[in-house]
Amino acid sequence: MELLVHGKTEIYLQLIEKTLELGKKAMVLVPEISLTSQIVDRFLARFGNCIAVLHSKLSNGERFDEWNKIKDGRAKIIIGARSAIFAPVTNLGILIIDEEHDNSYKSDMSPRYHAKEIAHYMAKKNNFPLVLGSATPDIADYYKSKNFDMELIEISKRANDAKLPKVKIVDMRHELAMGNRSMFSLELQDEIKKNLANKQQTILFINRRGYSTFVMCRECGHTMKCPNCNIALTYHSYGNKLKCHYCGHEEPVSKVCPECGSKKIKYFGTGTQRVEDEIKQLFPDATTIRMDIDTVSKKNSHEKILNKFKDENIDILIGTQMVAKGHHFPKVTLVGIVAADVGLNIADYRAEERTFQTITQVSGRAGREKDAGRVIIQTYNPDNYAIICSQKQEYKAFYEGELQLRKCLNYPPFCDIILIRINSENANKVKEVSEKIYRNLKKQNDGSLLIYKPLPSPIDKIQNVYRWRIVVKGKLNRKTLYILNKVVNEFYNSKVKDVSVIVDSNPNNML
């Protein structure tokens, strides 16, 4: 039996309790390491010390101890990130995937696997229930539940009967017309003031780290780019450096344009560091803490930041997607989404879905106890249907609109997308191999696949490696796998040097 749960942790706890009573074990997967400590505390309070925890931040010794605890049968409940799916657990009675829509369950590095697909296989083979839980389910999974491939259970109320937060959209074009050039609308500033006066906490969400998104010369238009990757460098005020978020390249900030020599260098865009700096200018007495990749690189840093925010009554938490999922902060009554448009205009058919999921998830951090929650969504696209549906917390309306669009354009769940990535440090070779693979695919195709011509990837160079791609649409079945394997094997048998080919089904990103 497979269940898609539209609700949360108390149900998990009761299902696990029943499973343990039957003498079986349970596994819970979570998408973020930062969620692990919070969920572990709750499980320890309920079940005692029969829990093993697995995630990438453990030391080798800690991982060894947890692994043996599972292997020896001392652990009755296993909690972890996606790799925990491979834990040596026996007599498993239930497998729960929390925030099942999250991209982190799929590995983008070798070995490439999707924890959810492995979970489906395990549940079917061993005949135990698989529970997928989310407030914003993956479109494809919700489609399956509506077509009776899964059992759908929906919960219409929040925990403790808390009311949904009041969500307001602010059109930043109007703010600009009124002369407000701050990254914060006047309404969001007023709401932050109220929270500070009432000793309540605020979360400010922006899905970009760093200080500015890119640095450009206003004289000639030259953008400072990474020498290894064809992507703009991000300015980080800490250390006064430009950094590449793909390869880690760093360089000092230039005061003159390397292209034309002009001194008209301008910082564009907004990142978490810049949000923090502006908050300190607007509210100098407010205490702030930041949570992004730059601040959680050390061991246990996720837990320390979250505990500090909660236990020391820090006024404002500024963060990226890490703050959006699963956290329960009783005193958070205000969430400000600084730039809701960030993910809308990327070259991916799931841009709207991910925007809806992110806004809805982070909005859910507000007003989880007795005090009412408020959410301010700042956007330059107030008429976008993903933003409107997230304001109204209307998943079904979003689902219906998105499903119709995908049906017209033949996107998942109505087909599978196979992305063939061709990479090489040699620009001519990568093009030559891409075109050869394309010709071979066309020869093998029996008409069941729609094969698009090879083109450079949207980000066409990373770490000095040129990247091309071939997009294939069709149903991923034995026939499709046979065609793909045959073409890829022909490539490897030809022993072309310095070129790699990766086949990725329904990839996390199309970039």
C-alpha positions in Angstrom: 0.0 0.0 0.0 1.2 3.5 -0.8 -0.1 6.6 0.8 0.2 10.3 -0.1 -0.2 12.2 3.1 -1.3 15.9 2.9 -0.5 16.5 6.6 2.3 15.6 9.0 4.4 14.5 11.9 1.8 13.3 14.4 0.5 10.9 11.8 4.1 9.6 11.2 4.5 9.0 14.9 1.3 7.1 15.3 2.0 4.9 12.2 5.5 4.1 13.6 4.0 3.3 17.0 1.7 0.7 15.3 4.6 -0.7 13.3 6.8 -1.1 16.4 3.9 -2.9 18.2 3.9 -5.4 15.3 7.6 -6.1 16.0 8.8 -4.4 12.8 11.1 -1.4 12.2 10.5 2.0 10.6 12.5 4.4 8.4 11.9 8.1 8.0 13.7 10.1 5.3 14.0 13.9 5.5 15.2 16.3 2.8 17.6 18.5 4.8 20.2 17.8 7.4 18.9 20.8 9.3 15.6 19.0 9.8 17.3 15.9 11.3 17.9 17.2 14.8 14.5 18.6 15.2 12.7 15.4 14.1 15.1 13.3 16.2 14.2 15.2 19.4 10.6 14.6 18.8 11.1 10.9 18.1 13.3 10.5 21.2 10.7 12.0 23.4 8.1 9.5 22.0 10.1 6.3 21.6 13.3 6.6 23.7 16.8 5.7 22.6 16.1 3.2 19.9 16.8 5.6 17.0 19.7 5.6 14.5 20.5 8.8 12.5 22.3 8.8 9.1 23.4 11.9 7.1 26.5 13.3 5.4 27.6 15.5 8.3 28.5 12.6 10.5 32.1 11.7 11.0 33.4 8.4 9.8 33.3 7.1 13.4 29.8 8.3 14.0 28.6 6.8 10.7 30.3 3.5 11.6 28.5 3.4 15.0 25.1 4.3 13.6 25.5 1.7 10.8 26.4 -1.0 13.3 23.5 0.0 15.5 21.2 -0.6 12.5 22.9 -3.8 11.4 22.8 -5.4 14.9 19.1 -4.6 15.2 19.5 -2.2 18.1 17.9 0.6 16.1 14.2 0.2 15.6 13.8 3.6 13.9 16.1 4.9 11.2 16.1 8.7 10.4 18.2 10.2 7.8 18.7 12.0 4.4 18.5 10.2 1.1 21.5 7.9 1.5 19.8 6.3 4.6 17.7 4.4 2.1 20.7 2.0 1.8 20.9 1.3 5.5 21.3 -2.4 6.4 17.9 -2.6 8.1 15.9 -5.9 8.3 12.3 -6.5 9.0 11.2 -3.0 7.8 7.5 -2.4 8.4 7.0 1.1 7.1 9.0 3.7 5.1 8.1 7.4 5.4 9.4 10.1 3.1 8.8 13.6 4.5 8.6 16.6 2.2 8.4 14.1 -0.7 8.4 16.8 -3.3 11.9 17.9 -2.4 14.6 17.8 -5.1 17.3 16.6 -2.6 16.0 13.0 -2.7 17.6 12.6 -6.1 21.3 12.4 -6.4 22.9 14.5 -9.2 26.3 12.9 -8.8 27.4 9.3 -9.4 25.9 7.0 -8.3 22.7 8.6 -9.6 19.7 7.4 -7.8 16.3 8.7 -6.6 15.6 7.7 -3.0 11.8 7.8 -3.8 12.2 5.3 -6.7 14.2 2.9 -4.5 11.6 3.3 -1.7 8.8 2.3 -4.2 10.8 -0.8 -5.2 11.5 -1.8 -1.6 7.9 -1.3 -0.5 6.5 -3.3 -3.4 9.0 -6.2 -3.0 8.7 -6.5 0.8 5.0 -5.6 1.0 5.1 -2.8 3.5 3.4 0.7 3.3 5.3 3.6 1.8 4.1 7.0 3.0 4.9 10.2 1.0 4.2 13.3 3.0 3.9 16.9 1.8 1.8 20.1 2.1 2.8 20.7 -1.6 3.1 17.3 -3.2 5.0 16.7 -6.4 2.7 17.2 -9.3 3.4 13.7 -10.8 2.8 12.0 -7.4 -0.4 13.9 -6.8 -1.5 12.9 -10.3 -0.9 9.3 -9.5 -3.0 9.6 -6.3 -5.9 11.1 -8.2 -5.7 8.2 -10.7 -5.7 5.6 -7.9 -2.0 4.5 -8.2 -1.7 5.7 -4.5 -4.2 6.2 -1.7 -4.6 9.9 -1.0 -5.2 11.1 2.6 -5.7 14.9 3.1 -5.7 16.9 6.3 -7.7 20.1 6.2 -6.5 21.6 9.5 -3.1 22.6 10.8 -1.7 21.2 14.0 -3.2 22.6 17.2 -6.0 24.0 15.1 -3.8 26.9 14.2 -5.1 29.2 11.5 -3.4 29.6 8.2 -1.4 32.8 8.1 -2.8 35.9 6.4 -0.8 36.3 3.1 -0.5 39.6 1.2 1.1 40.2 -2.2 3.0 43.5 -2.5 3.7 44.7 -6.1 7.3 46.1 -6.0 6.7 48.1 -9.1 4.4 50.3 -7.1 7.0 50.6 -4.4 9.5 51.8 -7.0 7.0 54.3 -8.5 6.5 55.7 -5.0 10.2 56.3 -4.7 11.0 53.4 -2.3 14.3 52.0 -3.6 14.8 49.7 -0.6 14.6 45.9 -1.1 11.8 46.0 1.6 8.4 47.3 0.8 6.9 49.9 3.2 4.4 47.3 4.4 7.0 44.7 5.2 9.0 47.3 7.1 5.9 48.2 9.1 5.2 44.6 9.9 8.8 44.0 11.1 8.4 47.0 13.4 5.3 45.5 14.9 7.0 42.2 15.5 10.0 43.9 17.2 7.6 45.9 19.4 5.6 42.8 20.3 8.8 40.7 21.0 7.8 38.3 18.2 10.1 36.7 15.7 10.4 37.2 11.9 11.8 35.1 9.1 13.0 36.8 5.9 13.4 34.4 3.0 15.4 35.0 -0.2 16.6 32.2 -2.4 20.0 33.6 -3.1 23.1 33.7 -0.9 25.8 36.3 -1.1 25.5 40.1 -1.3 24.7 40.8 -4.9 23.7 38.5 -7.7 26.2 39.9 -10.2 28.6 42.8 -10.8 28.4 44.8 -14.1 30.1 47.7 -15.7 27.4 50.4 -16.5 29.7 51.9 -19.2 30.1 48.9 -21.5 27.8 46.3 -20.0 30.6 43.8 -19.2 29.5 41.3 -16.4 32.2 39.8 -14.2 32.2 36.1 -14.9 34.0 33.1 -13.6 37.0 32.2 -15.8 36.1 28.4 -15.4 32.3 28.6 -15.8 30.2 30.6 -18.1 28.2 32.2 -15.2 28.3 35.5 -13.4 30.3 35.8 -10.2 28.4 36.6 -7.0 29.7 39.4 -4.8 30.2 38.5 -1.1 30.7 41.5 1.2 32.4 39.2 3.8 36.0 39.3 2.5 35.0 41.7 -0.3 35.3 39.0 -2.9 33.6 37.7 -6.0 32.8 34.0 -5.8 31.5 31.3 -8.2 28.9 29.1 -6.7 29.7 26.3 -9.2 33.4 25.7 -9.0 34.4 27.8 -5.9 36.6 30.2 -7.8 37.3 33.5 -5.9 38.8 36.8 -6.9 39.0 40.2 -5.3 36.6 42.9 -6.5 37.9 45.1 -9.2 37.3 48.8 -9.0 37.7 49.2 -12.7 36.1 47.3 -15.6 38.6 44.8 -17.1 37.0 45.3 -20.5 36.8 49.1 -20.9 38.6 50.5 -17.9 35.6 52.4 -16.6 35.1 52.9 -12.8 31.3 52.7 -13.2 31.0 49.3 -11.5 27.5 48.5 -10.2 26.3 45.7 -7.9 23.0 44.2 -9.0 20.5 41.8 -7.4 20.0 40.8 -3.8 21.5 38.0 -1.7 21.2 37.0 2.0 24.2 39.1 3.1 22.7 42.2 1.5 19.4 41.6 3.2 21.1 41.2 6.5 23.1 44.5 6.0 20.0 46.5 5.0 18.0 45.1 8.0 20.8 46.2 10.3 20.6 49.7 8.8 16.8 49.9 9.0 16.5 48.3 12.5 19.9 48.8 14.2 18.5 47.5 17.6 17.2 44.2 16.1 19.2 41.0 16.5 19.7 39.0 13.4 21.1 35.6 12.3 21.7 34.3 8.8 21.3 30.7 7.5 22.6 29.8 4.1 25.4 27.6 2.6 28.0 30.1 3.7 27.0 29.9 7.3 26.4 26.2 7.7 29.6 24.7 6.3 30.8 23.5 9.7 29.6 20.4 11.6 26.4 20.9 13.6 26.1 24.5 12.3 22.5 24.0 11.1 21.5 22.9 14.6 23.4 25.7 16.3 21.9 28.4 14.2 18.3 27.1 14.6 18.7 26.6 18.3 20.2 30.1 18.8 17.3 31.6 16.9 14.8 29.7 19.0 16.4 29.7 22.4 18.0 33.2 22.4 14.9 34.9 20.9 16.8 36.4 18.0 14.5 38.9 16.3 15.1 38.1 12.6 16.2 34.9 10.8 17.4 35.5 7.3 17.8 32.5 5.1 17.5 30.6 1.9 15.5 27.3 1.3 17.0 25.9 4.5 14.6 27.9 6.5 11.5 26.9 4.4 11.0 23.3 5.4 9.6 21.7 8.4 10.8 24.0 11.2 8.6 24.8 14.1 9.3 28.2 15.8 6.4 29.1 18.2 7.3 32.8 18.2 7.5 33.3 14.5 4.5 35.3 13.4 5.9 37.1 10.3 7.5 35.8 7.2 8.7 38.1 4.5 9.5 36.7 1.1 11.9 39.3 -0.2 12.0 38.3 -3.9 9.3 35.8 -5.0 10.3 36.0 -8.6 13.8 34.5 -8.3 12.9 31.0 -9.5 10.3 31.9 -12.1 12.4 32.7 -15.2 14.8 29.8 -15.3 14.8 27.4 -18.2 12.9 24.6 -16.5 9.3 23.4 -16.9 9.0 23.1 -13.1 9.8 26.7 -12.4 6.2 27.6 -11.4 5.8 24.4 -9.4 9.0 25.0 -7.4 8.1 28.7 -6.9 4.6 27.6 -5.5 6.1 25.0 -3.3 8.8 27.2 -1.9 6.5 30.2 -1.1 3.8 27.9 0.4 6.4 26.0 2.5 8.1 29.1 3.9 4.7 30.8 4.5 3.9 27.8 6.7 6.5 28.8 9.2 4.3 31.8 10.4 1.7 31.5 13.1 2.1 27.9 14.1 0.9 28.5 17.7 -1.8 30.7 19.2 -0.6 34.0 17.7 -1.8 34.7 14.1 0.7 34.6 11.3 1.3 37.1 8.5 3.2 36.7 5.3 4.3 39.4 2.9 5.1 38.2 -0.7 7.2 40.8 -2.6 7.1 40.4 -6.3 7.3 42.2 -9.7 4.9 39.5 -11.1 1.8 39.8 -8.9 -0.4 38.2 -11.6 1.6 35.0 -11.9 -0.7 32.1 -11.1 1.9 30.3 -9.0 2.2 33.4 -6.7 -1.6 33.9 -6.6 -2.2 30.3 -5.7 0.5 30.3 -3.0 -1.1 33.5 -1.5 -4.4 31.6 -1.2 -2.8 28.4 -0.1 -4.7 26.7 -2.9 -2.7 23.6 -3.9 -5.6 22.0 -5.9 -6.1 25.2 -8.0 -2.4 25.3 -8.8 -2.4 21.6 -9.6 -5.3 21.8 -12.0 -3.8 24.8 -13.9 -0.3 23.3 -14.0 -1.6 19.9 -15.1 -3.5 21.4 -18.1 -0.4 23.3 -19.2 1.8 20.2 -19.0 -0.7 18.1 -20.9 -0.7 20.7 -23.7 3.1 20.8 -23.8 3.6 17.0 -23.2 5.6 17.3 -19.9 5.6 14.9 -16.9 3.4 13.3 -15.7 2.2 12.7 -19.3 5.7 11.7 -20.5 9.2 11.2 -19.2 12.1 13.6 -20.0 15.4 12.0 -20.6 18.4 14.4 -20.6 21.5 13.3 -22.3 24.4 15.4 -21.1 27.7 15.5 -23.1 30.7 17.1 -21.4 34.3 17.7 -22.5 37.1 20.2 -22.0 37.4 20.2 -25.8 34.7 22.5 -27.4 34.9 20.8 -30.8 34.8 17.3 -29.5 31.7 17.9 -27.3 29.8 19.3 -30.3 31.0 16.4 -32.6 30.0 13.7 -30.1 26.6 15.3 -29.4 25.7 15.4 -33.1 26.9 11.8 -33.5 24.7 10.5 -30.6 21.8 12.5 -32.0 22.1 10.8 -35.4 22.3 7.4 -33.8 19.3 8.1 -31.6 17.3 9.1 -34.7 18.3 5.8 -36.4 17.2 3.7 -33.5 13.9 5.6 -32.8 10.8 3.7 -33.8 8.7 6.8 -33.5 7.9 6.5 -29.8 10.5 9.1 -28.8 10.6 12.9 -29.5 14.3 13.8 -29.9 15.4 17.4 -29.9 18.5 18.5 -31.7 21.7 18.8 -29.6 22.4 22.3 -28.2 24.8 23.9 -25.6 23.3 23.7 -22.1 21.9 26.9 -20.7 25.0 27.0 -18.5 27.4 25.9 -21.3 30.6 25.7 -19.3 31.4 24.7 -15.7 34.9 24.2 -14.3 36.4 24.6 -17.8 34.1 21.8 -19.1 31.9 22.5 -22.1 28.4 21.1 -21.7 25.9 20.1 -24.4 22.6 18.3 -24.1 20.0 16.3 -26.0 16.5 16.4 -24.7 14.3 13.3 -25.3 10.6 13.0 -24.5 8.8 9.7 -24.3 7.8 6.9 -21.8 10.6 5.4 -19.9 10.1 1.7 -20.5 12.1 -1.4 -21.5 12.0 -0.3 -25.2 13.3 3.2 -24.4 16.0 1.8 -22.1 17.1 -0.6 -24.8 17.5 2.3 -27.3 19.3 4.5 -24.9 21.7 1.7 -23.7 22.5 0.7 -27.3 23.4 4.3 -28.3 25.4 5.0 -25.2 27.3 1.6 -25.5 28.1 2.5 -29.1 29.7 5.7 -27.9 31.8 4.1 -25.2 32.8 1.2 -27.5 34.1 3.9 -30.0 36.6 4.8 -27.2 36.4 8.6 -27.7 38.7 10.2 -25.2 38.0 13.1 -22.9 34.2 13.1 -23.4 31.7 11.9 -20.9 28.0 11.1 -21.6 25.4 11.0 -18.8 21.8 9.9 -19.2 19.5 11.5 -16.6 15.8 10.6 -16.5 13.4 13.3 -15.2 16.4 15.4 -14.0 16.3 17.8 -11.0 17.2 20.7 -13.3 17.5 21.3 -17.0 20.5 23.5 -16.8 
